[in-house]
Each structure stands twice: as structure tokens, then as C-alpha cells.
């Protein structure tokens, strides 16, 4: 048999992990975390149960890897091989794409996310830390690098704290998504996401103060 190159092997393993995680997300969404079994996940993936353990050590480990998999379209908007934004307008367009992908992902997979956030407090500390590193910490670090580029390019404030800022916009959107989609299933404001998303992005980038007055606000600390 011809030898498989390391790159081809990595692609095959990545595809298999994706296959397993997609099946696990469906089973968890349907049965919940406690009632779902690795046997059912293997059956949904079309694999032998032992194959699952070649990639994931436990049902808990499967659960905490799924959010990163579901977030790939969101991360792709920040990682796609295009020139970095060269102006505030280009940054706004990039953040709009990211926010739209984020909302779409949550709304598409809300059943799984209800299971995930219900189970998260009861997972082991190691599993919770794995989740944090795989998605919230990693995602924020990607956006943080883009914001730093904007500061260096001069179209973002030089005193902007990119570590904090990279967590603000996702947090704004997750507030709406958690309340409206995951927790209650009811609108908290009488607006659709095609109005919520651009408003959140504009508030994040430009603030609530009229742009012509922001320079004075930064100097005096107040608007008069």
C-alpha cells in the first residue's frame, strides 16, 4: 500500500474528528448530555464505538470540543486570507460579517447550546478550562490581533485596550443571543437581528457619542 503523507493523514484525521463532533452535537441536542451515550454517537457517525476513543477520551471531552467546531464560520471571517482592514469602514464590514456568522451559528444550533450551557457548570475543572481555551480565549485572541493592527494603522484609538475590546463586541451579541435564543426563546427588544447586529457593531466601533464630539470627550472627560 502507498504511504500516506503526514499532510494527508492530518486531513483525514481532521475530517474524522469533524464527523464525530457533528454526530455528537446532534445526539446531545436530541437526548441531552446525561442521557446521550458514546455508543449512540458512534452509531450516528457511522463508526465503531472504539473509533471514537481514538480521537476523544470521554463524552465530556466530546462536549467541550463541539462549540469550537460550530464556531468555525465565525472564526473563518477573522482568519480568511484577505488583507487586514485598512480603515474604520473596512473594520466595520469585517465585524459585521463576524457578527452575522455568530448569530447564524447560535440560532442554528440553539438546541445543542441549551444542553451545553446546562451541563457546563457540572463538568470537571479541566473540561471547563479546555472549553475556555478552545473557543472564548482563542476567539478573543484572534480579534485582539486584528484590533492591534487597527491601532498601528491609526484608524483605531491609540489608547484602546485591545484585550478588553476583543471581548466586548462578542459579549454584547451573546447577551442578546443567550437571553433571546438559549434562555427564554422570547425577544427582549422589538427588533430583528438585521437591526441589532449593525447597531452593536457601530456602538462598539464609534460609541454612543456623536463622532464630531468624541475628540472633546477624550480630552475633557465630559460632553458639554
C-alpha positions as CSV (number, residue, x, y, z in Angstrom):
1,X,0.0,0.0,0.0
2,X,1.3,3.5,-0.8
3,X,2.4,5.5,2.3
4,X,0.1,8.3,3.4
5,X,1.9,11.6,3.7
6,X,1.7,13.4,7.1
7,X,-0.3,16.2,5.5
8,X,-2.9,13.7,4.0
9,X,-3.0,11.9,7.4
10,X,-3.7,15.2,9.2
11,X,-6.5,16.0,6.7
12,X,-8.1,12.6,7.2
13,X,-7.9,12.8,11.0
14,X,-9.4,16.3,10.9
15,X,-12.2,15.1,8.7
16,X,-12.9,12.2,11.1
17,X,-12.9,14.5,14.1
18,X,-15.4,16.8,12.3
19,X,-17.6,13.8,11.5
20,X,-17.6,12.7,15.1
21,X,-18.3,16.1,16.6
22,X,-21.1,16.7,14.1
23,X,-22.7,13.5,15.2
24,X,-22.2,14.2,18.9
25,X,-23.8,17.6,18.5
26,X,-26.9,16.0,17.0
27,X,-27.1,13.3,19.7
28,X,-26.6,15.8,22.6
29,X,-29.2,18.1,21.2
30,X,-31.7,15.3,20.9
31,X,-31.1,13.4,24.2
32,X,-29.2,15.8,26.5
33,X,-25.7,15.3,27.9
34,X,-26.6,12.9,30.7
35,X,-28.7,10.5,28.6
36,X,-26.5,10.5,25.5
37,X,-24.1,7.7,25.1
38,X,-20.8,7.2,23.2
39,X,-22.5,4.2,21.6
40,X,-25.2,6.4,20.1
41,X,-22.7,9.0,19.0
42,X,-20.7,6.3,17.2
43,X,-23.8,5.0,15.5
44,X,-24.8,8.5,14.4
45,X,-21.3,9.0,13.0
46,X,-21.4,5.6,11.2
47,X,-18.3,4.4,13.2
48,X,-17.4,1.7,15.6
49,X,-17.6,2.8,19.2
50,X,-13.9,2.2,19.7
51,X,-13.1,4.6,16.9
52,X,-14.5,7.5,18.9
53,X,-11.9,6.8,21.6
54,X,-9.1,7.2,19.1
55,X,-9.9,10.9,19.0
56,X,-11.7,11.7,22.2
57,X,-11.2,10.2,25.6
58,X,-14.7,10.7,27.0
59,X,-18.2,12.0,26.4
60,X,-17.2,15.1,28.4
61,X,-14.2,15.8,26.1
62,X,-16.5,15.5,23.1
63,X,-18.9,18.0,24.6
64,X,-16.3,20.7,25.2
65,X,-14.8,20.4,21.6
66,X,-18.1,20.9,19.8
67,X,-18.5,24.7,20.3
68,X,-15.2,25.4,18.6
69,X,-16.3,23.2,15.7
70,X,-19.7,25.1,15.5
71,X,-17.8,28.4,15.6
72,X,-15.6,27.7,12.6
73,X,-17.6,30.0,10.2
74,X,-17.3,32.8,12.8
75,X,-13.5,32.3,13.2
76,X,-13.1,32.0,9.4
77,X,-14.3,35.6,8.9
78,X,-11.4,36.7,11.1
79,X,-8.8,34.3,9.7
80,X,-9.6,34.3,6.0
81,X,-6.5,35.1,3.9
82,X,-7.5,38.6,2.8
83,X,-5.8,41.9,3.5
84,X,-6.4,43.2,7.0
85,X,-8.8,46.2,7.3
86,X,-7.1,49.4,6.3
87,X,-9.8,51.8,7.5
88,X,-12.6,52.0,10.1
89,X,-15.1,51.3,7.3
90,X,-13.3,48.1,6.4
91,X,-13.1,47.1,10.0
92,X,-16.9,47.7,10.3
93,X,-17.5,45.5,7.3
94,X,-15.3,42.7,8.8
95,X,-17.0,42.9,12.2
96,X,-20.5,42.9,10.6
97,X,-19.5,39.6,8.8
98,X,-18.2,38.2,12.1
99,X,-21.4,39.2,14.0
100,X,-23.7,37.8,11.3
101,X,-21.9,34.5,11.3
102,X,-22.0,34.4,15.1
103,X,-25.8,35.0,15.2
104,X,-26.4,32.4,12.5
105,X,-24.4,29.8,14.3
106,X,-26.1,30.3,17.6
107,X,-29.6,30.3,16.1
108,X,-28.9,27.2,14.0
109,X,-27.6,25.2,16.9
110,X,-29.6,26.5,19.8
111,X,-30.8,23.1,20.9
112,X,-27.2,21.9,21.4
113,X,-26.2,25.1,23.1
114,X,-29.1,24.8,25.6
115,X,-27.7,21.4,26.5
116,X,-24.1,22.6,26.6
117,X,-24.7,25.6,28.9
118,X,-26.8,23.5,31.2
119,X,-24.0,20.9,31.5
120,X,-21.1,23.3,31.6
121,X,-21.2,24.2,35.4
122,X,-21.1,20.5,36.3
123,X,-18.1,19.5,34.1
124,X,-14.7,18.9,35.6
125,X,-12.5,22.0,36.0
126,X,-10.1,20.5,33.4
127,X,-13.0,20.2,30.9
128,X,-14.2,23.8,31.5
129,X,-10.7,25.1,31.0
130,X,-10.4,23.1,27.8
131,X,-13.6,24.8,26.5
132,X,-12.3,28.2,27.5
133,X,-9.0,27.8,25.7
134,X,-10.6,26.2,22.6
135,X,-13.1,29.0,21.9
136,X,-13.5,32.1,24.2
137,X,-9.8,32.6,24.8
138,X,-8.8,31.7,21.2
139,X,-11.5,33.6,19.5
140,X,-10.7,36.8,21.6
141,X,-7.0,36.4,20.8
142,X,-7.8,36.4,17.0
143,X,-9.9,39.5,17.2
144,X,-7.4,41.1,19.5
145,X,-4.7,40.8,16.8
146,X,-6.9,42.5,14.3
147,X,-7.6,45.3,16.7
148,X,-3.9,45.8,17.3
149,X,-3.4,46.1,13.6
150,X,-6.1,48.8,13.5
151,X,-4.3,50.7,16.3
152,X,-1.0,50.5,14.5
153,X,-2.7,51.7,11.2
154,X,-4.0,54.7,13.1
155,X,-7.8,54.3,12.5
156,X,-8.4,53.0,16.0
157,X,-7.7,54.9,19.1
158,X,-4.1,54.5,20.2
159,X,-5.2,54.2,23.9
160,X,-7.7,51.4,23.0
161,X,-7.2,48.3,25.2
162,X,-7.4,45.5,22.6
163,X,-7.6,42.8,25.3
164,X,-10.8,44.2,26.7
165,X,-12.2,45.4,23.4
166,X,-11.8,42.0,21.8
167,X,-14.2,40.6,24.4
168,X,-16.7,43.5,24.3
169,X,-18.4,43.0,20.9
170,X,-18.9,39.2,21.3
171,X,-20.2,39.9,24.8
172,X,-22.7,42.4,23.5
173,X,-24.1,40.0,21.0
174,X,-24.0,37.0,23.3
175,X,-26.2,38.9,25.8
176,X,-29.0,39.1,23.2
177,X,-28.4,35.6,22.0
178,X,-28.3,34.0,25.4
179,X,-31.5,35.8,26.6
180,X,-33.5,35.5,23.3
181,X,-32.4,32.2,21.9
182,X,-30.9,30.0,24.7
183,X,-32.6,31.0,27.9
184,X,-36.1,32.3,27.1
185,X,-36.8,32.0,23.4
186,X,-38.5,35.4,23.5
187,X,-37.5,38.8,22.2
188,X,-36.1,41.2,24.8
189,X,-36.4,44.1,22.3
190,X,-38.8,44.6,19.4
191,X,-36.1,44.5,16.8
192,X,-34.7,41.8,14.4
193,X,-31.1,40.8,14.2
194,X,-30.6,42.8,11.0
195,X,-31.1,45.9,13.2
196,X,-29.4,44.6,16.3
197,X,-26.2,43.5,14.6
198,X,-25.2,46.7,12.9
199,X,-26.2,48.8,15.9
200,X,-24.0,46.7,18.2
201,X,-21.1,47.0,15.7
202,X,-21.5,50.7,15.4
203,X,-21.7,51.2,19.2
204,X,-18.6,49.1,19.6
205,X,-16.6,50.9,17.0
206,X,-17.8,54.5,17.4
207,X,-19.5,54.7,20.8
208,X,-22.8,56.4,21.6
209,X,-21.4,59.9,21.4
210,X,-21.7,61.8,18.1
211,X,-18.4,61.3,16.2
212,X,-17.7,65.1,15.9
213,X,-17.8,65.3,19.7
214,X,-15.7,62.3,20.6
215,X,-12.4,64.2,20.4
216,X,-13.6,66.7,23.0
217,X,-14.9,63.9,25.2
218,X,-11.5,62.2,25.2
219,X,-9.7,65.4,26.2
220,X,-12.1,66.8,28.8
221,X,-13.7,63.5,30.1
222,X,-17.2,65.0,29.6
223,X,-19.5,66.3,26.9
224,X,-20.8,69.8,27.4
